[in-house]
Amino acid sequence: MPELAEAAKKTKAWACYDCGKCTATCPIARVGGSYSPRRHVLATNLGQQREIVENNTLFTCLTCSLCDRRCPAQVTYTELVRDLRELSHGHGVEPECPHGGALQSVMRMMAKGGTQQNRMGWLSQDLKTESAKGQVFYWTGCTMYYDAFFPEFQVKTLEGTRSAVRLMNKLGINPVVSPDERCCGHDLLWNGDRKSFELLAEHNVKLVANSGAELLVTSCAECLRTWKVDYEPFFGAKPPRIVHVTEYLAEHLPDLKFDTDRAAGTGPDGDGSRGPVRVTYQDPCRLGRHLGIYFAPRQLLEALPGVELSEMRRSEAAAICCAGGTWSNCDRFAKQIQVERLREARATGAQVLVTACPKCQVHFRCAMKDPNLGGEIEIEMRDVVELVDQAVGQK
């Protein structure tokens, strides 16, 4: 098949040694699943389209990119999976999405347009933003949807969104926060629906271009990956500089005046209790292995008064993911990966598990609701930016 031959060429699947290191590395395989990246590489090289389309294991991959980092032949398996999913989507094969496919339906509604959103209801009066024009565009992502969809998990991803705007205000910036923003399309792209993704990409790139922004900041690791890498073909003129909010704040660290009386170390919920707080950091896959951003979040945490960073056994490029990046992996294997990671976080002695991507928070909070595990894996979760905002206080 010409499509498979092209995919093999683009991702270097043809160079596979058949060593099995990808399967040995795969988090799904390591917790007992039968998933094997090597099988898909072999099927691609042999042109076995039917095997790929009808096998239905293709959507089991977490696209966490661990195998890419450890492949001695430098096969970019994660990119291969995305290409093969697009091929499968063309044959009518899609993942069985959890939550009734509600989130995917919202994304496709946004892609088609014509649906009025209320994206600004989370803004409080103390947050100063521009709605159309400005030099800095803050890309909010889908946090307002996550908090609405998952109230039973006590999801609070909007707290990180508010903190990001509040900190920009303290740095003298009133960012553009647009009521016309739509989902970046990350999940649709990674589940094979390129047509809907492209509709979203075209709208969003035009929206930001019309704002005149020279800098785009986002708190979502997946939005960042989408803007920096996957939107590149859609930029006409010079694109804005695109950074994660932790990178932006790390660059402005000398301008952040920490209030030691309200430091993040005065208790995980800012409840006024005294003494240092120990935190551990979860590296989001898209921020870490996909984009190589490891230092900025840690630089912020280490700068916070009263905060002690304790790393998990597997961190940075070796970190284990939250096992649910595209809303297509909600099964017993994903749950086992999440539980294992939460146990690893608890083993550090940390009081707070900090991350830099809202989806990590959603999936780990979901896992913590398991009634059979009791308090064994429960741990407070916060966004990095929340802790920075708390440490700055009113200064």
Sequence and secondary structure as in RCSB ss.txt:
>XXXX:A:sequence
MPELAEAAKKTKAWACYDCGKCTATCPIARVGGSYSPRRHVLATNLGQQREIVENNTLFTCLTCSLCDRRCPAQV
TYTELVRDLRELSHGHGVEPECPHGGALQSVMRMMAKGGTQQNRMGWLSQDLKTESAKGQVFYWTGCTMYYDAFF
PEFQVKTLEGTRSAVRLMNKLGINPVVSPDERCCGHDLLWNGDRKSFELLAEHNVKLVANSGAELLVTSCAECLR
TWKVDYEPFFGAKPPRIVHVTEYLAEHLPDLKFDTDRAAGTGPDGDGSRGPVRVTYQDPCRLGRHLGIYFAPRQL
LEALPGVELSEMRRSEAAAICCAGGTWSNCDRFAKQIQVERLREARATGAQVLVTACPKCQVHFRCAMKDPNLGG
EIEIEMRDVVELVDQAVGQK
>XXXX:A:secstr
 HHHHHHHHHHTGGG     HHHHH HHHHTT    HHHHHHHHHTT HHHHHHH  GGG     HHHHH TT  
 HHHHHHHHHHHHHHTT     SGGGHHHHHHHHHHH        TT  TT   BSS  SEEEE TTHHHHHHH 
GGGT  HHHHHHHHHHHHHHTT   B  TT     HHHHHTT HHHHHHHHHHHHHHHHHHT SEEEES HHHHH
IIIIITGGG  S   EEEEHHHHHHHTGGG    GGG GGG TT  S  S EEEEEE  TTTTTTT   HHHHHH
HHHSTTEEE   SS GGG    S TTS   SHHHHHHHHHHHHHHHHTT SEEEES HHHHHHHHHHTT TTTTT
SS  EEEEHHHHHHHHHTT 
